[in-house]
Amino acid sequence: MLGIIKHLIKSNNSIASCVRRCRTWLYANVRCGVRNYGDNLQFNRGVVVCFRDLKIGHDVFIGYDCYFGVQNIQIGNYVQLAPKVAITGGDHLIEIIGTPIIKTGLDSSREIQTTQKGVIIQDDVWVGFGAIIMDGITIGEGSVIGAGSVVTKDVPPYTIYAGCPAKKIRDRFLNQNDRIEHSKKINGTWHRSVDN
Ligand SMILES: CC(C)(COP(=O)(O)OP(=O)(O)OC[C@H]1O[C@@H](n2cnc3c(N)ncnc32)[C@H](O)[C@@H]1OP(=O)(O)O)[C@@H](O)C(=O)NCCC(=O)NCCS
């Protein structure tokens, strides 16, 4: 019976999209307190959001069990985060003599508060399964992050980074004209900085 209901839902686009919207509302708004997001968000089960200032653009996919542990995270449009992507770091101070690390942190119960810089993920970025993005990082428009990578430095637009620490594998498009054309077509912002 349940199988028949699932099949009916999947074969009917409007019901399927309604179910997706309800699921996103439940997981994003109700469970994680995320309010600031655009149209066509897919927000899956098991996502943890530590700070409610998370901003998400339109046409974004947030996979199962993603972890947002940083203040000031901004996610652009057409971004896809595979399952188990984590954004973390900048959360404890380790060099204060006489203060155990557990007493530092962003939780209001801690004696010493730290300040995180935030993370920016620009438009049309794909982050692979289980990647970890450290606090303070900007991932440039159109970039790809390989599965299992640890991103410790900014990623320039339209590059593919992978590994631990993540390093450039190659460019996503072979030439600059293709990058500019793509950026314009997705209504990105990067082309404005290079186009004259
Ligand atoms: C990053 C990625 C897109 C690169 O794909 P690609 O361009 O076809 O890369 P290749 O397989 O040709 O590998 C190129 C080099 O990068 C390395 N590499 C590729 N992916 C890597 C990764 N995730 N971590 C570390 N190194 C990686 C390869 O070992 C290879 O190294 P070599 O030149 O020294 O042999 C792909 O490997 C990846 O990680 N995709 C994410 C998949 C995923 O998470 N899907 C979830 C569904 S949303």
The ligand as a Gaussian input file, in Angstrom:
#p B3LYP/6-31G(d) Opt

LIG

0 1
 C       36.160000      16.368000      -8.066000
 C       35.576000      15.510000      -9.184000
 C       34.331000      16.190000      -9.780000
 C       36.685000      15.442000     -10.223000
 O       36.284000      14.661000     -11.286000
 P       37.264000      14.537000     -12.579000
 O       37.542000      15.887000     -13.139000
 O       36.626000      13.525000     -13.453000
 O       38.627000      14.067000     -11.940000
 P       39.487000      12.755000     -12.271000
 O       38.748000      11.548000     -11.810000
 O       39.928000      12.836000     -13.699000
 O       40.738000      12.969000     -11.310000
 C       41.726000      13.955000     -11.555000
 C       42.736000      13.900000     -10.415000
 O       42.097000      14.384000      -9.213000
 C       42.107000      13.380000      -8.193000
 N       40.813000      13.416000      -7.514000
 C       39.583000      13.354000      -8.083000
 N       38.627000      13.446000      -7.152000
 C       39.269000      13.558000      -5.974000
 C       38.819000      13.691000      -4.636000
 N       37.512000      13.732000      -4.346000
 N       39.747000      13.797000      -3.657000
 C       41.076000      13.762000      -3.954000
 N       41.554000      13.641000      -5.209000
 C       40.654000      13.543000      -6.198000
 C       42.327000      12.055000      -8.942000
 O       42.938000      11.105000      -8.096000
 C       43.221000      12.508000     -10.068000
 O       44.539000      12.645000      -9.584000
 P       45.850000      12.290000     -10.505000
 O       45.789000      13.269000     -11.663000
 O       46.982000      12.536000      -9.583000
 O       45.664000      10.884000     -10.931000
 C       35.130000      14.107000      -8.692000
 O       36.257000      13.283000      -8.480000
 C       34.350000      14.175000      -7.372000
 O       34.885000      14.134000      -6.274000
 N       32.986000      14.280000      -7.511000
 C       32.093000      14.391000      -6.388000
 C       31.071000      13.240000      -6.430000
 C       30.064000      13.351000      -5.321000
 O       30.370000      13.651000      -4.200000
 N       28.809000      13.120000      -5.648000
 C       27.734000      13.256000      -4.698000
 C       26.414000      13.416000      -5.411000
 S       25.750000      15.077000      -5.230000

